[in-house]
Amino acid sequence: PEPPDRPQPRHHVHQSRSEHQPQWVPDAGNGQPALRFDGRGRFLFVDGQVLSSQQFTIIAVAQDAGGDSHREIFSNWNGQAGNSTTSVFLGLTGPNRVRLSDDFVGGELRDFRKPFVLSAISRDREAVLYQNGAILVNRSSPLSNRNLSTAYVIGQQGNIGGEYWNGDLCELIVYDRGLEERDLRRVLEYLTGKYGIESSLADSR
């Protein structure tokens, strides 16, 4: 089954070099598979320009194996192209602090060693981070303008050759618009049910 209102089109991901390929785990929990990243050079390239709107939604079903440094799930950082301070990325820093680009750092994940649903929404009036449906932090102003044109990757910080994700990634869903609460709730109900994650949706009503 697919989540409600699945984003289109799908973007092919690939990694030809075996030393950079994440491990396929057939059952990472609740009978569902995951890609396992070890924080040491494993990442995936994403074909095409994933985002074209300053309003967007990134939803990751993941598990964090821990660390004290930056580690990214999704990113288009590219310093050579002048897209360092204006890139889009979603990841963690320190033990459990969330980063949605360098323009929005805030909110701390709870029980991050267990699978969680991390949702980041950029709307025209605000930016919001959620864990399992509960709001972690709500910023009452939009993100500063992002450069969306550079290449996207999963599991590292753009083309930096570092800040690798350390943990599992079960699913990554990206919408080229900022989902409103009703639509986000439908997607989160699907994902928490699929992966057996305790939902906090009641907390975000």
N, C-alpha and C positions, 0 to 999 in steps of 0.2 A: 504494500500500500504506500501511497504518497501523501505528504502533508497537504492540507487544504491550500488551494491557490498556489500551487508549486511555481516558483519563478522559472521563466523561460528567457533565453535559451539556456541549455546546460553547456558548461564550458569543460572541454577536455583537459585533464591534468596528466602530467607525465614526468618521468625522471629516468633517463637512459643509463645513468651511471649507477651500478649496483651498490657502491659504497655510500651513495646518497639516498638510496631508496628506503622509506620507512618499512617496518615489518608488518605484514598482514596477520592480524590476530582473528581467527574465525569466531571466537566467542569471548568477547571482552566484558560480558555481563548481560544478563537477561536474554541470552541466546543471540546477541547481536554482534556483528564484527566491528573491528576498528583498525585504523592504521596507528602503529606505535612508533613514536619518535623518541630518540634517546638523548636529545640535546647536544649531539655531537656530529652535526653536518648532514642530517637527513631532512630533505625538503622536496617539494613538488613545484613544478612550473604550471601555471594556468594559462591556457590559450585565450586570447581575445581580451578586449577591454571589458572587465566585469561590471564596473560602475560607470554611469554617465550622468548621474544626478547627484547634486549636493545633499539631497534627502535620500537616505538609504537605510537598510536594515541588515545586520550581520548576526546570524544565529549559529553558534557552535555547540555541539554536544561533545564534551571533552572530559578528560581526567588529567590532572596536573601531578606529575611525579616530583615536583618541588624544585626549588632553586632560589637564589637570592638576586639573580641578575635579570635583565630583560629577556623575555622569550615570547615569540610571536606565533599566533595561529595563522593570520592572514595579513598580507601586506603588499603595498606597491611602492615602498621606499626606494629611491634611486638618487643617491647623492650626486653622481656624475651628470645626471639630467637636471640637476637643480631641484630635485624633489625630496629634500630631507625634512624640512620643517613644514611642508605642505602635503605630505603623503597621508594615505589612509592605512591604518593598521589596527588590529585587535590582538591583544595579548596581555601578559602579566609582567609585573616587575616586583622585585623583592619577594617575600614569601607568598603574597596572595593579592597584591594590589592590581587593579585593572587599568589598562591603557586603551583608549579609543583615540588613536593618533596622539601626537605630542601636545595637542590642544586640549585634551580632556583626559586627565588622570584622576581616578577616584573610585572609591568603593572597594571593599575587601571581600573576597570570596570566603564562604564558610564551607567546611568539610570538602575542600577542593581535592583531596586525595581520592574521593569517590566521584563517579561520573556526575556531571552537572550540565545544565543548559545555560550558557552565557549568551545573552542577547544585548546588542548594542544598536540603538536607533538614533539616527540624525534626522531631526525634523526641521522645518523652517523656523520654528520658534523655540526649540529646546533640543537637548541631547540627553538620553536616558540609558542607564545600564541596569540590567536585570540578571538575577540568578534564580533559575527554576521558577520564574514568574514573579518573584518579589523584587521590588525596586531596590537596587543598591545605592544609587545616587541619581538625582535628577538635576540637570543644569538648566536654568531658566533662560538661556540664550543659545543660539545655534552655534555649531562649530564654525571656526573661521574657514574661509574658502579653501577647498582641497584641490590639489592637482590629481585628477583621476586618470590621466592618459598613460602613465608609465606601467610597465609590465607587473603582473600580479603573481605572487607565490603563496604557497601554504607551507608553514613550518619553519620559516626563517624571516628575518627582517629584510624584505625586498632583495636587493642584490648585494647586501652588505657582507655576506659570507659569515654571518654570525647571528646571535640572538635566536638560536634554534629552539623550537618547541621541545619540551621534555614531558612526554606523557602520551596518552591516547587521544585520537580524534576520531569520533564515531560518525559524525555527520557535520556538514557545513552548508548552510543555506544562506544565500545572499539575495536580497530584493533591491531593485533599483528605485526604491521609494521608502519613505519612513512609514512603517506600518502603524496604524492607529490601534488603540488598545483592544478593540473587539477582534480585529484580524490577528493581532499578535497572540491573543488568548487561544484562538483556534489552532494555530501552529504549535504553541507550547503544550496544549492538551494532547495533541498527537505525539509530540516528541517525548514528553514525560511518560506517557503510556507505553510507547514503543520500547524505551530503554529502561523502564522500571525505576524511574527517578521520582523521588518524593516531590510532589508539586507544592509550590508556595503561591499558587495563583490567587487564593483567597486574600493573601496579603496585599495584592496589587489592585484590588477593586476600589 
